Amino acid sequence: MNNDLESRRRKSYTQMRMIYDLTMAGLMIGMSFILFFGDKFGLDLIAGLDSLMRYGFGTLCLLYGGFRVYRGIKHNY
């Protein structure tokens, strides 16, 4: 009985971490697309930034979002 409870807790924790990782990945990838294409969407605040900083931070967000997707799919907690 104790083993079953521990198994359910571990499964629940893994599921919550997967949801968290995939949600954070979606936010980070979304932020990278806003940074990459902000000037095409008419976002003046994004278009006013230095292009090197905008594309550099967008690339970092995209890479980190990809890492979060990998971690969410891998389930290695």
Biopython code that builds the backbone (N, CA, C, O; Angstrom):
import numpy as np
from Bio.PDB.StructureBuilder import StructureBuilder

atoms = [
    (1, "MET", "N", (0.819, -1.178, 0.000)),
    (1, "MET", "CA", (0.000, 0.000, 0.000)),
    (1, "MET", "C", (0.876, 1.261, 0.000)),
    (1, "MET", "O", (0.585, 2.216, -0.720)),
    (2, "ASN", "N", (1.917, 1.265, 0.782)),
    (2, "ASN", "CA", (2.817, 2.407, 0.834)),
    (2, "ASN", "C", (3.541, 2.589, -0.494)),
    (2, "ASN", "O", (3.777, 3.711, -0.943)),
    (3, "ASN", "N", (3.887, 1.471, -1.110)),
    (3, "ASN", "CA", (4.541, 1.506, -2.411)),
    (3, "ASN", "C", (3.628, 2.094, -3.475)),
    (3, "ASN", "O", (4.082, 2.843, -4.339)),
    (4, "ASP", "N", (2.338, 1.758, -3.419)),
    (4, "ASP", "CA", (1.362, 2.276, -4.379)),
    (4, "ASP", "C", (1.188, 3.785, -4.221)),
    (4, "ASP", "O", (1.097, 4.513, -5.210)),
    (5, "LEU", "N", (1.142, 4.246, -2.981)),
    (5, "LEU", "CA", (1.007, 5.674, -2.713)),
    (5, "LEU", "C", (2.228, 6.426, -3.230)),
    (5, "LEU", "O", (2.088, 7.488, -3.837)),
    (6, "GLU", "N", (3.405, 5.898, -3.000)),
    (6, "GLU", "CA", (4.633, 6.525, -3.483)),
    (6, "GLU", "C", (4.673, 6.551, -5.009)),
    (6, "GLU", "O", (5.133, 7.523, -5.606)),
    (7, "SER", "N", (4.193, 5.488, -5.631)),
    (7, "SER", "CA", (4.148, 5.427, -7.087)),
    (7, "SER", "C", (3.206, 6.485, -7.655)),
    (7, "SER", "O", (3.533, 7.138, -8.646)),
    (8, "ARG", "N", (2.045, 6.659, -7.038)),
    (8, "ARG", "CA", (1.097, 7.679, -7.497)),
    (8, "ARG", "C", (1.646, 9.085, -7.295)),
    (8, "ARG", "O", (1.455, 9.954, -8.146)),
    (9, "ARG", "N", (2.326, 9.315, -6.178)),
    (9, "ARG", "CA", (2.929, 10.622, -5.939)),
    (9, "ARG", "C", (3.994, 10.939, -6.977)),
    (9, "ARG", "O", (4.050, 12.048, -7.509)),
    (10, "ARG", "N", (4.825, 9.968, -7.254)),
    (10, "ARG", "CA", (5.885, 10.167, -8.245)),
    (10, "ARG", "C", (5.294, 10.439, -9.624)),
    (10, "ARG", "O", (5.784, 11.302, -10.351)),
    (11, "LYS", "N", (4.243, 9.707, -9.984)),
    (11, "LYS", "CA", (3.598, 9.908, -11.280)),
    (11, "LYS", "C", (2.951, 11.292, -11.343)),
    (11, "LYS", "O", (3.037, 11.971, -12.367)),
    (12, "SER", "N", (2.314, 11.707, -10.269)),
    (12, "SER", "CA", (1.688, 13.023, -10.221)),
    (12, "SER", "C", (2.737, 14.129, -10.327)),
    (12, "SER", "O", (2.534, 15.109, -11.044)),
    (13, "TYR", "N", (3.847, 13.979, -9.621)),
    (13, "TYR", "CA", (4.931, 14.955, -9.680)),
    (13, "TYR", "C", (5.502, 15.045, -11.091)),
    (13, "TYR", "O", (5.755, 16.140, -11.594)),
    (14, "THR", "N", (5.704, 13.902, -11.721)),
    (14, "THR", "CA", (6.247, 13.878, -13.078)),
    (14, "THR", "C", (5.289, 14.556, -14.044)),
    (14, "THR", "O", (5.724, 15.295, -14.927)),
    (15, "GLN", "N", (4.004, 14.319, -13.892)),
    (15, "GLN", "CA", (3.006, 14.939, -14.763)),
    (15, "GLN", "C", (2.979, 16.458, -14.581)),
    (15, "GLN", "O", (2.902, 17.198, -15.562)),
    (16, "MET", "N", (3.041, 16.920, -13.348)),
    (16, "MET", "CA", (3.035, 18.353, -13.093)),
    (16, "MET", "C", (4.301, 19.015, -13.636)),
    (16, "MET", "O", (4.234, 20.115, -14.184)),
    (17, "ARG", "N", (5.439, 18.367, -13.493)),
    (17, "ARG", "CA", (6.678, 18.929, -14.037)),
    (17, "ARG", "C", (6.635, 18.979, -15.556)),
    (17, "ARG", "O", (7.132, 19.931, -16.158)),
    (18, "MET", "N", (6.049, 17.966, -16.180)),
    (18, "MET", "CA", (5.939, 17.959, -17.628)),
    (18, "MET", "C", (5.061, 19.114, -18.102)),
    (18, "MET", "O", (5.404, 19.806, -19.060)),
    (19, "ILE", "N", (3.928, 19.322, -17.430)),
    (19, "ILE", "CA", (3.033, 20.421, -17.793)),
    (19, "ILE", "C", (3.742, 21.757, -17.589)),
    (19, "ILE", "O", (3.636, 22.650, -18.429)),
    (20, "TYR", "N", (4.459, 21.896, -16.488)),
    (20, "TYR", "CA", (5.188, 23.125, -16.199)),
    (20, "TYR", "C", (6.261, 23.382, -17.259)),
    (20, "TYR", "O", (6.385, 24.497, -17.766)),
    (21, "ASP", "N", (7.031, 22.349, -17.588)),
    (21, "ASP", "CA", (8.092, 22.512, -18.578)),
    (21, "ASP", "C", (7.535, 22.885, -19.947)),
    (21, "ASP", "O", (8.082, 23.761, -20.617)),
    (22, "LEU", "N", (6.459, 22.234, -20.367)),
    (22, "LEU", "CA", (5.894, 22.533, -21.678)),
    (22, "LEU", "C", (5.242, 23.913, -21.706)),
    (22, "LEU", "O", (5.284, 24.590, -22.734)),
    (23, "THR", "N", (4.643, 24.341, -20.599)),
    (23, "THR", "CA", (4.067, 25.679, -20.535)),
    (23, "THR", "C", (5.157, 26.739, -20.601)),
    (23, "THR", "O", (5.028, 27.720, -21.334)),
    (24, "MET", "N", (6.219, 26.549, -19.847)),
    (24, "MET", "CA", (7.334, 27.495, -19.880)),
    (24, "MET", "C", (7.998, 27.508, -21.259)),
    (24, "MET", "O", (8.439, 28.558, -21.727)),
    (25, "ALA", "N", (8.068, 26.350, -21.904)),
    (25, "ALA", "CA", (8.633, 26.292, -23.255)),
    (25, "ALA", "C", (7.776, 27.100, -24.216)),
    (25, "ALA", "O", (8.302, 27.831, -25.055)),
    (26, "GLY", "N", (6.469, 26.974, -24.098)),
    (26, "GLY", "CA", (5.576, 27.744, -24.964)),
    (26, "GLY", "C", (5.735, 29.240, -24.754)),
    (26, "GLY", "O", (5.732, 30.010, -25.715)),
    (27, "LEU", "N", (5.874, 29.654, -23.499)),
    (27, "LEU", "CA", (6.068, 31.072, -23.211)),
    (27, "LEU", "C", (7.403, 31.580, -23.761)),
    (27, "LEU", "O", (7.465, 32.666, -24.337)),
    (28, "MET", "N", (8.457, 30.805, -23.586)),
    (28, "MET", "CA", (9.774, 31.225, -24.062)),
    (28, "MET", "C", (9.838, 31.264, -25.592)),
    (28, "MET", "O", (10.405, 32.192, -26.169)),
    (29, "ILE", "N", (9.264, 30.270, -26.235)),
    (29, "ILE", "CA", (9.256, 30.263, -27.699)),
    (29, "ILE", "C", (8.369, 31.386, -28.226)),
    (29, "ILE", "O", (8.692, 32.014, -29.235)),
    (30, "GLY", "N", (7.254, 31.640, -27.546)),
    (30, "GLY", "CA", (6.400, 32.764, -27.922)),
    (30, "GLY", "C", (7.122, 34.087, -27.781)),
    (30, "GLY", "O", (6.989, 34.962, -28.637)),
    (31, "MET", "N", (7.881, 34.244, -26.715)),
    (31, "MET", "CA", (8.653, 35.467, -26.516)),
    (31, "MET", "C", (9.713, 35.627, -27.592)),
    (31, "MET", "O", (9.976, 36.740, -28.047)),
    (32, "SER", "N", (10.316, 34.532, -27.996)),
    (32, "SER", "CA", (11.329, 34.637, -29.054)),
    (32, "SER", "C", (10.687, 35.070, -30.371)),
    (32, "SER", "O", (11.280, 35.861, -31.106)),
    (33, "PHE", "N", (9.496, 34.573, -30.685)),
    (33, "PHE", "CA", (8.822, 34.991, -31.910)),
    (33, "PHE", "C", (8.396, 36.452, -31.841)),
    (33, "PHE", "O", (8.430, 37.154, -32.851)),
    (34, "ILE", "N", (8.000, 36.911, -30.671)),
    (34, "ILE", "CA", (7.668, 38.333, -30.513)),
    (34, "ILE", "C", (8.915, 39.186, -30.729)),
    (34, "ILE", "O", (8.847, 40.241, -31.359)),
    (35, "LEU", "N", (10.050, 38.732, -30.207)),
    (35, "LEU", "CA", (11.284, 39.483, -30.402)),
    (35, "LEU", "C", (11.748, 39.447, -31.859)),
    (35, "LEU", "O", (12.235, 40.451, -32.377)),
    (36, "PHE", "N", (11.602, 38.308, -32.515)),
    (36, "PHE", "CA", (12.029, 38.202, -33.908)),
    (36, "PHE", "C", (11.119, 39.001, -34.847)),
    (36, "PHE", "O", (11.605, 39.692, -35.743)),
    (37, "PHE", "N", (9.808, 38.908, -34.645)),
    (37, "PHE", "CA", (8.858, 39.490, -35.586)),
    (37, "PHE", "C", (8.046, 40.637, -34.994)),
    (37, "PHE", "O", (6.969, 40.949, -35.500)),
    (38, "GLY", "N", (8.537, 41.263, -33.942)),
    (38, "GLY", "CA", (7.822, 42.353, -33.291)),
    (38, "GLY", "C", (7.614, 43.558, -34.180)),
    (38, "GLY", "O", (6.584, 44.227, -34.099)),
    (39, "ASP", "N", (8.588, 43.836, -35.027)),
    (39, "ASP", "CA", (8.438, 44.978, -35.915)),
    (39, "ASP", "C", (7.393, 44.728, -36.996)),
    (39, "ASP", "O", (6.761, 45.672, -37.469)),
    (40, "LYS", "N", (7.204, 43.485, -37.390)),
    (40, "LYS", "CA", (6.185, 43.143, -38.386)),
    (40, "LYS", "C", (4.773, 43.148, -37.794)),
    (40, "LYS", "O", (3.790, 43.342, -38.509)),
    (41, "PHE", "N", (4.688, 42.931, -36.470)),
    (41, "PHE", "CA", (3.392, 42.983, -35.779)),
    (41, "PHE", "C", (3.000, 44.407, -35.403)),
    (41, "PHE", "O", (1.883, 44.642, -34.942)),
    (42, "GLY", "N", (3.900, 45.344, -35.595)),
    (42, "GLY", "CA", (3.625, 46.726, -35.261)),
    (42, "GLY", "C", (3.816, 47.052, -33.789)),
    (42, "GLY", "O", (3.209, 47.998, -33.285)),
    (43, "LEU", "N", (4.633, 46.300, -33.102)),
    (43, "LEU", "CA", (4.924, 46.576, -31.697)),
    (43, "LEU", "C", (6.060, 47.588, -31.627)),
    (43, "LEU", "O", (7.221, 47.244, -31.851)),
    (44, "ASP", "N", (5.726, 48.823, -31.319)),
    (44, "ASP", "CA", (6.726, 49.890, -31.332)),
    (44, "ASP", "C", (7.793, 49.701, -30.261)),
    (44, "ASP", "O", (8.953, 50.054, -30.473)),
    (45, "LEU", "N", (7.414, 49.154, -29.125)),
    (45, "LEU", "CA", (8.383, 48.951, -28.050)),
    (45, "LEU", "C", (9.457, 47.954, -28.467)),
    (45, "LEU", "O", (10.634, 48.142, -28.159)),
    (46, "ILE", "N", (9.058, 46.898, -29.162)),
    (46, "ILE", "CA", (10.012, 45.882, -29.617)),
    (46, "ILE", "C", (10.820, 46.407, -30.789)),
    (46, "ILE", "O", (12.026, 46.168, -30.865)),
    (47, "ALA", "N", (10.175, 47.119, -31.705)),
    (47, "ALA", "CA", (10.867, 47.630, -32.884)),
    (47, "ALA", "C", (11.890, 48.696, -32.512)),
    (47, "ALA", "O", (12.845, 48.911, -33.259)),
    (48, "GLY", "N", (11.715, 49.363, -31.387)),
    (48, "GLY", "CA", (12.638, 50.404, -30.970)),
    (48, "GLY", "C", (13.913, 49.877, -30.337)),
    (48, "GLY", "O", (14.851, 50.644, -30.121)),
    (49, "LEU", "N", (13.970, 48.601, -30.036)),
    (49, "LEU", "CA", (15.176, 48.031, -29.420)),
    (49, "LEU", "C", (16.277, 47.847, -30.454)),
    (49, "LEU", "O", (16.017, 47.783, -31.656)),
    (50, "ASP", "N", (17.493, 47.763, -29.973)),
    (50, "ASP", "CA", (18.625, 47.481, -30.838)),
    (50, "ASP", "C", (18.451, 46.094, -31.449)),
    (50, "ASP", "O", (18.113, 45.138, -30.750)),
    (51, "SER", "N", (18.681, 45.990, -32.749)),
    (51, "SER", "CA", (18.410, 44.711, -33.422)),
    (51, "SER", "C", (19.339, 43.598, -32.935)),
    (51, "SER", "O", (18.920, 42.444, -32.851)),
    (52, "LEU", "N", (20.589, 43.924, -32.616)),
    (52, "LEU", "CA", (21.506, 42.894, -32.114)),
    (52, "LEU", "C", (21.022, 42.341, -30.780)),
    (52, "LEU", "O", (21.049, 41.130, -30.564)),
    (53, "MET", "N", (20.583, 43.213, -29.892)),
    (53, "MET", "CA", (20.071, 42.765, -28.595)),
    (53, "MET", "C", (18.767, 41.974, -28.773)),
    (53, "MET", "O", (18.550, 40.959, -28.112)),
    (54, "ARG", "N", (17.917, 42.448, -29.664)),
    (54, "ARG", "CA", (16.623, 41.793, -29.883)),
    (54, "ARG", "C", (16.815, 40.382, -30.436)),
    (54, "ARG", "O", (16.227, 39.426, -29.932)),
    (55, "TYR", "N", (17.639, 40.261, -31.476)),
    (55, "TYR", "CA", (17.855, 38.938, -32.071)),
    (55, "TYR", "C", (18.684, 38.026, -31.163)),
    (55, "TYR", "O", (18.473, 36.814, -31.139)),
    (56, "GLY", "N", (19.607, 38.598, -30.432)),
    (56, "GLY", "CA", (20.405, 37.790, -29.499)),
    (56, "GLY", "C", (19.553, 37.219, -28.379)),
    (56, "GLY", "O", (19.629, 36.029, -28.074)),
    (57, "PHE", "N", (18.735, 38.080, -27.763)),
    (57, "PHE", "CA", (17.874, 37.583, -26.686)),
    (57, "PHE", "C", (16.790, 36.660, -27.234)),
    (57, "PHE", "O", (16.394, 35.710, -26.559)),
    (58, "GLY", "N", (16.307, 36.924, -28.443)),
    (58, "GLY", "CA", (15.335, 36.030, -29.070)),
    (58, "GLY", "C", (15.911, 34.650, -29.317)),
    (58, "GLY", "O", (15.225, 33.641, -29.150)),
    (59, "THR", "N", (17.174, 34.609, -29.717)),
    (59, "THR", "CA", (17.846, 33.322, -29.930)),
    (59, "THR", "C", (18.009, 32.566, -28.614)),
    (59, "THR", "O", (17.791, 31.356, -28.549)),
    (60, "LEU", "N", (18.396, 33.298, -27.564)),
    (60, "LEU", "CA", (18.520, 32.647, -26.250)),
    (60, "LEU", "C", (17.178, 32.104, -25.775)),
    (60, "LEU", "O", (17.112, 30.996, -25.244)),
    (61, "CYS", "N", (16.115, 32.868, -25.959)),
    (61, "CYS", "CA", (14.780, 32.401, -25.569)),
    (61, "CYS", "C", (14.373, 31.170, -26.363)),
    (61, "CYS", "O", (13.784, 30.238, -25.816)),
    (62, "LEU", "N", (14.687, 31.168, -27.652)),
    (62, "LEU", "CA", (14.351, 30.016, -28.488)),
    (62, "LEU", "C", (15.121, 28.773, -28.062)),
    (62, "LEU", "O", (14.554, 27.682, -28.004)),
    (63, "LEU", "N", (16.401, 28.926, -27.764)),
    (63, "LEU", "CA", (17.209, 27.790, -27.313)),
    (63, "LEU", "C", (16.724, 27.263, -25.965)),
    (63, "LEU", "O", (16.619, 26.052, -25.769)),
    (64, "TYR", "N", (16.429, 28.171, -25.036)),
    (64, "TYR", "CA", (15.958, 27.740, -23.724)),
    (64, "TYR", "C", (14.572, 27.100, -23.829)),
    (64, "TYR", "O", (14.278, 26.137, -23.122)),
    (65, "GLY", "N", (13.731, 27.628, -24.701)),
    (65, "GLY", "CA", (12.423, 27.008, -24.922)),
    (65, "GLY", "C", (12.558, 25.606, -25.498)),
    (65, "GLY", "O", (11.816, 24.700, -25.119)),
    (66, "GLY", "N", (13.502, 25.431, -26.412)),
    (66, "GLY", "CA", (13.763, 24.098, -26.961)),
    (66, "GLY", "C", (14.263, 23.133, -25.904)),
    (66, "GLY", "O", (13.890, 21.960, -25.892)),
    (67, "PHE", "N", (15.120, 23.639, -25.007)),
    (67, "PHE", "CA", (15.594, 22.812, -23.899)),
    (67, "PHE", "C", (14.439, 22.390, -22.993)),
    (67, "PHE", "O", (14.386, 21.243, -22.549)),
    (68, "ARG", "N", (13.504, 23.321, -22.717)),
    (68, "ARG", "CA", (12.361, 22.988, -21.865)),
    (68, "ARG", "C", (11.450, 21.965, -22.536)),
    (68, "ARG", "O", (10.883, 21.108, -21.859)),
    (69, "VAL", "N", (11.302, 22.045, -23.857)),
    (69, "VAL", "CA", (10.520, 21.033, -24.576)),
    (69, "VAL", "C", (11.195, 19.679, -24.451)),
    (69, "VAL", "O", (10.534, 18.679, -24.170)),
    (70, "TYR", "N", (12.503, 19.637, -24.657)),
    (70, "TYR", "CA", (13.251, 18.387, -24.533)),
    (70, "TYR", "C", (13.096, 17.801, -23.137)),
    (70, "TYR", "O", (12.864, 16.603, -22.980)),
    (71, "ARG", "N", (13.227, 18.656, -22.120)),
    (71, "ARG", "CA", (13.116, 18.183, -20.741)),
    (71, "ARG", "C", (11.706, 17.704, -20.412)),
    (71, "ARG", "O", (11.529, 16.742, -19.665)),
    (72, "GLY", "N", (10.698, 18.384, -20.976)),
    (72, "GLY", "CA", (9.323, 17.969, -20.740)),
    (72, "GLY", "C", (8.988, 16.641, -21.384)),
    (72, "GLY", "O", (8.212, 15.853, -20.844)),
    (73, "ILE", "N", (9.579, 16.398, -22.542)),
    (73, "ILE", "CA", (9.331, 15.131, -23.251)),
    (73, "ILE", "C", (10.144, 13.999, -22.642)),
    (73, "ILE", "O", (9.669, 12.866, -22.554)),
    (74, "LYS", "N", (11.373, 14.303, -22.220)),
    (74, "LYS", "CA", (12.278, 13.271, -21.696)),
    (74, "LYS", "C", (11.827, 12.700, -20.363)),
    (74, "LYS", "O", (12.070, 11.523, -20.098)),
    (75, "HIS", "N", (11.173, 13.496, -19.504)),
    (75, "HIS", "CA", (10.709, 13.068, -18.156)),
    (75, "HIS", "C", (11.851, 12.589, -17.273)),
    (75, "HIS", "O", (11.683, 11.629, -16.521)),
    (76, "ASN", "N", (12.994, 13.229, -17.348)),
    (76, "ASN", "CA", (14.144, 12.804, -16.555)),
    (76, "ASN", "C", (14.245, 13.681, -15.305)),
    (76, "ASN", "O", (15.038, 14.622, -15.268)),
    (77, "TYR", "N", (13.442, 13.373, -14.284)),
    (77, "TYR", "CA", (13.409, 14.167, -13.049)),
    (77, "TYR", "C", (13.973, 13.374, -11.901)),
    (77, "TYR", "O", (14.030, 13.872, -10.776)),
]
sb = StructureBuilder()
sb.init_structure("model")
sb.init_model(0)
sb.init_chain("A")
sb.init_seg("    ")
for serial, (resi, resn, name, xyz) in enumerate(atoms, 1):
    if name == "N":
        sb.init_residue(resn, " ", resi, " ")
    sb.init_atom(name, np.array(xyz, "f"), 0.0, 1.0, " ", f" {name:<3s}", serial, name[0])
structure = sb.get_structure()
